[in-house]
């Protein structure tokens, strides 16, 4: 029986060692190894008991066989469960790694000292730095003056939404160019250390387009204010109408008067001119005329 216990302990030690070493094997191979070790353990146990029986003429106890079978079964179940859990964890890690490394946005991980500990491949084409080149460098290499961007872009106890956490900073390309970066950070712990995972997006083109649009709108507003004509703009999809300040003044309306619907215009057309105006306007909207131009009588706020 002493030989049996020795062999059993040896087999269990080998099984534990194989399970503790993180080998790059699939769960199927580990499962077969677990089954083989359990089978060897059972065979050694039975062989040892049989040897003891032949040597000492002691019959094999039925309870010993049952105990050996139960131990072998438990080893199979335990090792199978461990290998499946390990395989599931590896599959999950591989999925996350694939998503991060194939993302079009730059993804970085920084520690408490704002030192970069990881960067995905997207940082190279976006910011000109290789992922390994950034390892160990401060975040200020990518954003020289982040200010309070970390606090604004990191989730707080107020449970802000993702859109409220997105913030913009001035970034710097490896060649010295200035970029507009949109960043969002998330926090997590790893081996007892607090880390921040940041998602960086190059929005330089969008910011430039927004600036052009703002300048265009400003020029339109200045032109409308400087013109001596009353201007109106009718959005046919939303039904809203914009009336310039000059148009309101011509109609005797105050700037604060509610006036933003087609009824604000049609309602002031003289009743004898209204049908003609509607007919000519519909002809233009139906593409039966190149432009809409007409003369009509309008009602002033003082009743004239």
N, C-alpha and C positions, 0 to 999 in steps of 0.2 A: 504493500500500500504506500510505503514511503516513496518508492520509485514512481508510482502513479502520480502522487502529489508533485513530485519534482518535475516530471514531464509536463503535467498540467500547468504548473507555474511557468515553465519555460515557454510553452506554447502561447500562454496569455501574454507574456512579456514581449514575444515577437509580434503578436497581433497589435499590442498597444504601440509598439515602436513604429510599425508600418503605418498605423493610423495617425500618429503624431507628426510624422514627416510629411511636409506639404509637397508631394510629388505631382508632376504635371501629367497625371493619368486621369482617364475618364472614370466616371462612377461605375461603369460596367466592369472595368478591370478591377477596381477596388472591391466590388461585390464578389467577383470570382475569387479574389485573394482571400476575402473574409470566409467564403464558403470552404475554400481549400484548407485554411488554417483550422476551421472548426471540425472539418472531417478528419484531419490529421490528429487533432486533440482527441476526438472520440476513438479513433483507431488505436492511438497510443494507450489510452485509458483501458480499452478492452484488451489490448495485447498484454498490458501489464497485469491486469486482473487474471487473465488466462495463464500467464507465466507463474503468478503466485499460486494459482490453483494446481498447476502441474507440479510445482516444486514442493509445495507444502500439503498437497492433497486437501485444500480448503475449498469448498464449493463457492462459486461466484454468487454473491448476494444479489438478489433481484433489485433491491433498493439502490445498490451501487450503480447498476446499469441504468436505472431510471434517472438517478442523479446526474450521471454522465451525459445522458441524452438531453436533459433539461439544460445543463450548462452549455452544451454545444448549441442548442436551439437559441438560448439567450445571446450567445456570442454572435450567431448569425444575424439575429434581429437587431442587436445593438450596432454591429458594424455596418449592416445594410442601411440602417437609419442614419448613421453618421456619414456614410458615403453619399447618400442621397441629399442630405442637408448641405454637405460640402459642395456637391455638384450644383445644387440650386443656387447657392451663394455665388459660385463662380459664374454661372449663367447670368445672374443679375448684375454682377460686376462687369461682365463683358458687354452686356446691353448698355449700361450706363457709360462705359468707356467709349463704345462706338458712337453713342449720341453726342458725347462731349467732343470727341475728336473729329466728327464730321459736321459739327455745327458751323454755320456761316458767321456767327457772332464770336468775338473773342471771349474766352472764359479763363479767368485767372483765380488762383487761391492765394490769399495773403494771411499772414499770422498777426499776432497782436502788435508787432512792431512795424506793420505794413510792409513786410518783406514778402516778395513773391516766392511761393514754394511750388507753384505749378502754373503752367500756361498751355493751352491747347494749340494745335497747329494754325488756327485762324489768326493768331496774333502776328504771324509772319507776313501774310499778304495784306493785313489791315494796317499794321504799325511798323512793319519792316524788321522786327526782332524775331530771332529764332526762339522756340520754346526753351531750349536749354540755356540760351544766352541770357534769358531773363531770370533764371533760377538764382535766388539769393540776392537779387537787386531790389531796391525800394520801389514802391508803387509810383513815386514821383518821377521815375524815368518815363512812365507813360503819361502821367498827368502832373506837370511840375507844380501846379497850385490847386490841389483838390479842395482846399478850404474845408467846409463842413459837409462835403459831398458824402462822406462815409456815413455820417449820422442821418442825412436826408434819405440816402438810398438803402439803409439797413432797416429791416422791420423792427418796430418798437412795440411797446405794450399797448399802444392805441389801436393796434390792428388795422393799420392803414392798408388800403388796396394797392395793387401793383402799380396802377397808373399814378397814384399819389407818391409812390416811392421813386419813380423814375426821375432822375436829375441829369443835368448836362454840365460837363466840364470841358475845359480846353485841353486837348491832348496834343502830344508831340510825336511825330513820325521819326523813325530812325534817321531819315535824311534831313531832319530839321523842320519839316513842314508842320504847320499848325492844323489840327483837326478838331472838329466838334464831336465829342463823344457823349453818348447817352449811356448811363450806367445804372445798374441795380445790384445790390448786394444782399446776400443771405448768410446767416450765421449757423455754424454747426461745431460740435466738439469732435475731436479725433485724438485718441490716446490722452485724454485729459487736457488737451490744448484747444483753445478757442480759435477757430479759423473762419475767414470770410470768403465766400465764393462770389465773385463779381462777374456780371455779364456786360460786356462793352460792345456798343454798336456805333459804327461810323455814320453820323447823320450830317456830315458836312454839306452834301449836296442838298439835303432837305432844308437845312437852315438857310443856305444861299437862295433857294427857291422861295422860301417864306419871306426873306428880305426883299426880293424882287417884287413879290406880290404886294407887300406892304407899301413899297414905294409907288407901285402902280395905283393902288387904292388912294394913296395920299395925293397923287397928281390928279386923279379923277375928282376927289373932293375939292381940291383947290380950284380946279377948272369950273366945277359946278358953282362954287361960291363966287367966283369972279365973273361968271356970265350974267348978263342982264335978262336972260330968258329963264322961264320956269321949266325945270327938268323933272321928268318922272321916269321911273324904271319899273317895269311890270314883270315879275317872275311868273311865267305861265304855269310852271310846275307847282309851286307852292301857293300861288294866288296872292302873294304879298306885293305891295307897290311901295316904292320909295319915292317920296316927293321932296324936291330940293327946298331949301329955305326961301329962295326967290319965288318959287311957285306958291308956297304958303303965303308969302307977303302979297303976291298978286291977287290971291283969293281972299285976303283979309284975315287969314288964320294966324293964330299964335304958334310959336314953335312947339309949345306943350300940348296943342290940340291933337287928339287922337285922329290919325289920318294915315292908314296903311293898307287899305283894301281898294279893289276896283270901284266899289260903291262910293268911295270918297271922291272919285273923279266923275263917274257916270251920274251920280246923284246931283251934280252941279250943272249938268248940261241942260240947256233949255229944252222944254218938252217938245217943241216943234223941230228941234235939231237932233234929238236923241236917236230916233229910228234910223236916220241917215248915217249918223256916226257909227252905230252898231253894224249896219250893213257894210260900210266901207272897211271897218276894222275886221270883220269876219272874212271879207274877200282877201285881205292881206294875210290873215292867219291861215287861210286855205290855199295860200300860194297862188292866188289869182291876180295878185298885184305885187309889184316889186317893193313898194314902200307904202306906208300909210301917211297921208297928209290931207288935212281938211281944216275948214274954218267953221267955228260954231260959237254960239253965245253961252257964256258961263255965268253962274249965279255967285255974286260976291257975298261975303259974310254979312254985310250991312243990308242985304236984300236987293241991291241994284244988279 
